[in-house]
Amino acid sequence: MACVDICREQAITINNGLERPEFDYLLCMKCGQCTDVCPTGTIVKGTAGFRVLLCDKLGRHPALARELPGIYDEETVIKIVKTCIRFYKEHNRHGELCRGFQ
């Protein structure tokens, strides 16, 4: 399967004039599947790791998750999760949502 075909987001097209892939980075999910099937090795992986998304509000007026900038290794993600849980335990009141977590 070609890298153009593997991309479910349709973020890759082939520029026939230049015979190379072109990316729509607004559509790209950075999943890396294209790098696994690229027949020429033109598409290579950068930093591997985890993206972290945080959501601070649910309920009647939910807020969408916000992505922390960067790519994190497993140990750092675990520290982030533990910090979030500790914050929630220290600031919630009887299971209510934390107010002021910005």
GIUR-V253312 format. One record per backbone hydrogen bond with DSSP energy under -0.5 kcal/mol. CO is the residue of the C=O (numbers start at 1). NH is the residue of the N-H. If there is no record, write none. Layout:
BEGIN
[[CO/NH] [CO/NH]]
END
This chain:
BEGIN
[[2/6] [3/7] [6/8] [7/10] [11/24] [13/15] [13/22] [14/16] [15/18] [15/19] [15/20] [20/15] [22/13] [23/25] [24/27] [24/28] [32/36] [33/37] [34/38] [42/44] [50/72] [52/68] [54/66] [57/63] [59/62] [66/54] [72/50] [73/77] [74/78] [75/79] [76/80] [77/81] [78/82] [79/83] [80/84] [81/85] [82/86] [83/87] [84/88] [85/89] [86/90] [87/91] [88/92] [92/94] [93/96] [100/102]]
END
